[in-house]
Amino acid sequence: MGLSEALARVVLSVLALSSVACLTPDARRTQEPPRAPSVSAERLASVPSPPEWRPGDRWTYDVTSGTDRGTKTAEVVEVRELSNVPYYVVRLGDLDHYYTRSLNWAAAIRASKVEARMIPPHPWFAWPLEVGKRWTYQGVWEEPGATRDLSNKFAVVAVETVEVPAGRFEALKVVRETDTRDLDEYWYAPAARWHVLWKGRRGDLEFEERLQSYAPAPRLIPSGSDVRAR
């Protein structure tokens, strides 16, 4: 099942914006995916706080890298508290990824064993998220038998309309630069509560994710951040 072993390795090194996944071959779609609600660029100029994820939220992405292509599904399975800090547990294949409430990536765990982690957690977003926002990260990537220092720079550079298989979204474009050849461009859409498009490079390998579908858990009472983001 899945793409090549090389692609799976690259996805792990992505430092888990959506990180290690169960990648399955493309299948013919039987129906048109639902269209996402539109959000005006003016109202999207700033997203004041992170979205609230809930168990049952599920995102499926089309993933491409070179001639390889497949799909990846991430689902929030629980909110777990460790050392008095709450984490979202997001399942991708046989790995559980831990995110803080601010969507900072902390670790990937398989069968109670840490496969990789970042100290401190990696800040893919900084809230409020708005054009012109900049932040930096200095930390350490750890995996069994290896560690390396990381130095990243981030910036929110634009509000853009993005067309992906899941529909048409208004999104904030974020870029990440490193002290190596690695880089990322990703588009956060409030209507999807995560990225809808992501383009990156690890060494000579370029890859891309496009949101195929988003299935939110039921929300009878939306959170304050969800109300403001609409």
N, C-alpha and C positions, 0 to 999 in steps of 0.2 A: 504494500500500500504506500502510495506517496510519490514524491519527486525523488530526485537523486540524493544520495547521501551527502554530496557536496552542498546542495541547496539547504538541506536540513541543518548542516553545520553553520552555513551563513546565517540562517534565520536565528540560531542561538546567539551568534555574535552580534546580532542587531541590538543587543542590550534591551530587548523586550519592550519595545513600544507595543508590539503584539507578540513578539518573541516566539519561542519554540512551539511548533504547532503540529497537529496531525494533518498532513497535506495529502489530499486525495485527488486522483485524476479527474479531469473535467468530465462532466456528464451533461447530456442534452437537457436543457431546461424545459419543463412541461408547460410553464405559464410565465407571463411577463411579471417580473418582480414589482412589488408595490412602489409607487412614486412617493418620495418624501415631501413633507410640507415645505413650502418655500419660506425663507426668512429674508427680509430686506437687508441689503448691505448697510443701510443707515442704522438699523436697530442692532446689527451684528457688530458694530464698531467696537463693542466691549462686552466680554462675558465676565461678569463680576466674580463668580465663584465656580468651583468644580461641580460637575454634575453629581447627582446621587445615583450610584449603581445599586441594583437590587438583585438578589438571587433570581435567576431566570432570564436576566438580560442576555441576549445572544447575538453575536455578530459573525457573519460568514463573509470571507474575502476570496476573490480571485487572486492568485499569487503567480507571478511570472518571474523567471530568471533565465536569461539567455533563451534556449529552446525548451526549457522546462516550464511546465504549467500545471497548476493544481488548485485546490481550494483548501481553506483553513477556517475552522470554526472555533470561536472563543466564547465561553459561557461563564457568567458569574455564578458560582455554586454556593458560596456562603460569605458571611462577614465574620472573620475570626479575630479575636483579641490576643495579642502576644505581648507580654510585659506591659500591659495596660495600654497598648497601642492597637487600634482597630485596623485591620487590613481586609481589602477585598481579595477573595481567592478566585482566580480566573482560570478555568480549566481549558487547556489546549492539548488535545491528544491525551497522553499519559502524564503530562506535567501540570502542576498547579503553580500559577504565577501569583505572587503577592504584590499588591499595589496599596499604597497609602490612600487616605481619603482625598489627597490632592492629586492622585493618579501618578505618584512617583513609584517607579518600579524598584522592588526590593530584592526579590529572589525567585528562583525557579526550583521547585521541589518535586522529586519523583519517589514515591513509595517511602515517604518520610526522610529521604536523603536529599540534602542540598546539592543541586547540580551546578548552580551558579548564583552569585549574589553580588550586590553593589553596596559599598559602604562609603558614605550614607546612600540611601535610596536615590535613584537617578531621576531628576526633575524634567520629564518631557514637557511639562506645562508649568507656567507660573501665573498665578491668579492675582488680580484680574487679567484676563487674556485680552490684549488689545494691540492694535497696530502701533509699532514703535517700542513695544516692550522688549527688554533685553535681560538676560541673566547668564550666569556662568556656573560651571560645576567642576569641582576638584574632588576626586574620589578614587576608589580602588575597586577593580573588577576581580572577583575571586571565583575560581572553579577548582575542582580536585587537582592538586598538583601544580597549580599555576596561579599567579596574581599579576596584575599590571595596573599601573597608575593611569588615570584618565583625566584629560583636561578638555572640557567642551565649552563651546559658546553657542548660545541660542538667541534667536530674534524672531518676533512676529513681524512679517514684512508686508502683508497685504490681506485684504478681504477679497475673495474670489468665488465665482460660481463654478461649481465642479459637477461634471456629469460622470456618473459611475453606473454600473448595472442596477444598483438599488434605487437610482433616481437622480434628481437634480437638487443639489444642496448649496446653500451659502455657507462658506467656511473661512476660517482664519488660517492663513498659510504660515507655518512655523518652519524655520530652517535650523539645522544643527551643523556646526563645523567642529572638527577635531584637530589635534596636532599630528594626525596621520592623513592618509588619503580618504578615510571614511567620511561620509557626509549623509545627511538626510534632509528631505523636504516632506512635510506632512501637513494635511489639511484637517483641522478640527471643526466639526459641524455640531452645533448645539442640538439639532434635530436628531442626531444619531448618538449623542453623548460620547463620542469618541472620534477617531480619525476615519475619514471616508476614502482618503487617497493617501498613499505613502510611497515615495520614491527614495531609494537609497543606493549607496555604493559601499562595498567592503573590498578594499584592494582593487582588483580589476573587474570584479563581478558587480553588475548592476541588477537591481530587482525592483519590483513594484507590487503594491497591493491595491485592489479596488474593491470597495464594499459591494458585495453581491446582495446581501439582505441584512436587515436589522429587525429583530423580534424582541421588543421590550417586555419586561415583566409587567403585570397589571399594576396600574397606579391610579387608585381612586382619588387620592389626595397627593398631587404633585408637590415636589419639594420647592422651596423658594427659588433656588437656582434654576430649576426647570421652568418656572413661570417667567422669570426675568429673561431667560435665554430665548424665549419664543418671540 
